[in-house]
Amino acid sequence: MKYKIWGKGIFDYSLAIILVIPFSVLIIVFGTLNFLSVGLPVFFNQPRVGRNGKIFKIYKLRTMVGTNINSEFASSETHRITQFGNFLRKTRIDELPQIINVLKGEMSFIGPRPEQPDFVKRYCEIIDDYNHRHFVKPGITGLAQVENGYTDSDEGTKQKLKFDLLYIQKLDLKTDLKIIYKTFFEVVRMTG
């Protein structure tokens, strides 16, 4: 219970302080390579729904050509993903700038992945308890990602929600460490 109340925040902030310099170096290196690959802008930001339904801007390295920020699943835009962008996605390096969101208190390292406002509105209308995933801060990675992977279907989203709600129910340090461990191996195997 203590972890839910104050431990998770301390865990996130401490981990962010430890990782901010190595992540910054990686962001500079891969941001430069990304610039050489796709030009400007190097970064991408988009509105997402966070804890208690609060809207914030998520930061990522840009992986697509063009600047379409419509509410579309990334899978419908695969023709726009660059070769280098595909590498950034598979290794999840494109997610590293979200350490800024963690330091700002908008995100956690572990939690349900934040969705675009249009998706959230739609899912709240068609999926029972979908809004419950906003009881906690969204995460850079989460139980749904390591157990279920990426999905762009309503059925897949229902499945992801089951993992998100299970995570929220458990919410302890042991679970967070297991998710970090699984995420690490997904990144190494490039299955992320």
C-alpha positions in Angstrom: 0.0 0.0 0.0 2.8 2.4 0.8 4.3 1.9 -2.7 1.0 2.9 -4.2 0.8 6.1 -2.1 4.3 7.4 -2.3 6.8 4.7 -3.2 6.0 4.7 -7.0 6.6 8.4 -7.3 9.9 8.1 -5.5 10.8 5.1 -7.7 10.0 7.0 -10.9 11.8 10.2 -9.9 14.9 8.4 -8.6 15.1 6.3 -11.7 14.6 9.4 -13.9 17.5 11.2 -12.1 19.7 8.1 -12.6 18.8 7.7 -16.3 18.5 11.3 -17.4 22.2 11.6 -18.4 22.5 8.3 -20.3 19.1 8.8 -21.9 20.1 12.4 -22.9 23.3 11.0 -24.6 21.3 8.4 -26.5 18.7 11.0 -27.5 21.4 13.3 -28.8 23.1 10.4 -30.7 19.9 9.0 -32.2 18.4 12.4 -32.6 21.3 13.4 -34.8 21.1 10.1 -36.8 17.4 10.7 -37.1 18.0 14.2 -38.4 20.3 12.8 -41.0 17.6 10.2 -41.9 14.4 12.3 -42.0 15.5 15.9 -41.4 13.6 18.3 -39.2 11.7 18.1 -36.9 13.6 15.4 -35.0 11.1 15.2 -32.3 7.4 14.5 -32.3 4.8 15.5 -29.8 1.1 14.6 -29.6 -1.7 15.1 -27.1 -2.4 12.1 -24.9 -4.7 11.4 -22.0 -3.0 11.0 -18.6 -4.0 10.4 -15.0 -7.5 11.6 -14.2 -8.1 12.4 -17.8 -5.6 15.3 -17.9 -4.3 16.0 -21.4 -0.5 16.3 -21.9 1.9 16.3 -24.7 4.0 13.1 -25.1 7.5 13.4 -26.6 9.1 10.9 -29.0 11.8 10.8 -31.6 10.0 11.2 -35.0 9.9 7.9 -36.9 7.7 8.9 -39.9 7.9 11.2 -42.9 5.3 13.9 -43.0 3.6 15.6 -40.1 0.2 14.0 -40.0 -1.0 14.1 -36.3 -4.5 12.8 -37.0 -6.0 10.3 -34.6 -4.9 7.2 -36.5 -3.3 4.0 -35.4 0.3 3.9 -36.3 -0.3 0.6 -38.1 -2.4 2.4 -40.7 0.5 4.7 -41.4 3.2 2.1 -41.9 4.0 3.4 -45.3 5.3 6.6 -43.7 7.7 4.9 -41.2 11.3 5.3 -42.3 13.8 2.5 -42.3 15.7 4.2 -39.4 12.3 5.0 -37.7 11.5 1.3 -37.8 14.7 0.5 -36.0 13.9 3.2 -33.4 10.5 1.7 -32.8 11.7 -1.9 -32.6 14.3 -0.9 -30.0 11.9 1.6 -28.3 14.6 4.2 -28.6 11.9 6.5 -30.0 10.3 6.5 -26.5 13.4 7.8 -24.7 12.3 11.5 -24.8 9.4 10.5 -22.5 11.8 10.8 -19.6 10.9 14.5 -19.9 7.2 13.5 -19.3 8.3 11.4 -16.2 10.4 14.3 -14.8 7.4 16.7 -15.3 5.2 14.2 -13.4 2.9 13.5 -16.3 4.0 9.9 -16.8 5.5 7.0 -14.9 8.1 4.5 -16.2 5.5 1.7 -15.8 1.8 2.1 -16.3 -0.9 1.9 -19.0 0.3 3.4 -22.3 -1.3 6.8 -22.9 -3.7 7.1 -25.8 -4.8 10.0 -28.0 -7.9 11.8 -26.7 -10.1 10.7 -29.7 -9.2 7.1 -29.0 -10.0 7.5 -25.3 -13.3 9.1 -26.0 -14.3 6.2 -28.4 -13.1 3.5 -26.1 -14.9 4.9 -23.1 -18.1 4.7 -25.1 -17.6 1.1 -26.2 -15.5 -0.6 -23.6 -16.7 -0.9 -20.0 -14.3 0.4 -17.3 -11.9 1.8 -20.0 -11.7 5.1 -18.0 -10.3 3.1 -15.0 -6.9 3.0 -16.7 -6.6 6.7 -16.0 -6.6 6.2 -12.2 -2.8 6.0 -12.4 -0.2 7.9 -14.4 0.4 6.4 -17.9 3.8 4.6 -18.5 6.6 4.4 -21.0 6.0 0.7 -20.8 3.5 -1.5 -19.0 2.1 -4.9 -18.3 -0.2 -4.8 -21.4 2.9 -4.1 -23.6 5.0 -6.9 -22.3 2.2 -9.4 -22.2 0.0 -8.4 -25.1 2.2 -6.3 -27.5 0.8 -3.6 -29.8 -2.7 -3.7 -31.0 -5.0 -1.5 -33.1 -8.3 -3.4 -32.8 -11.2 -3.0 -30.4 -10.7 -6.7 -29.3 -7.0 -6.1 -28.8 -7.7 -3.0 -26.8 -10.2 -4.9 -24.5 -7.4 -7.4 -23.9 -4.9 -4.7 -23.2 -7.4 -3.2 -20.7 -7.5 -6.4 -18.8 -3.7 -6.2 -18.3 -3.9 -2.5 -17.4 -6.5 -3.1 -14.8 -4.6 -6.1 -13.4 -1.5 -3.8 -13.1 -3.5 -1.1 -11.4 -4.9 -3.6 -8.9 -1.4 -5.0 -8.1 0.7 -1.9 -8.4 3.8 -2.9 -6.4 7.5 -2.6 -6.7 7.9 -6.3 -7.6 5.5 -6.0 -10.5 7.3 -2.8 -11.7 10.7 -4.5 -11.6 9.3 -7.6 -13.5 7.9 -5.3 -16.2 11.2 -3.4 -16.5 13.0 -6.8 -16.8 10.7 -8.0 -19.5 10.9 -4.7 -21.4 14.7 -4.8 -21.4 14.6 -8.2 -23.0 12.0 -7.1 -25.6 14.3 -4.2 -26.5 17.3 -6.4 -26.8 15.4 -8.9 -29.0 13.9 -6.0 -30.9 10.4 -7.3 -30.5 9.1 -4.0 -28.9 
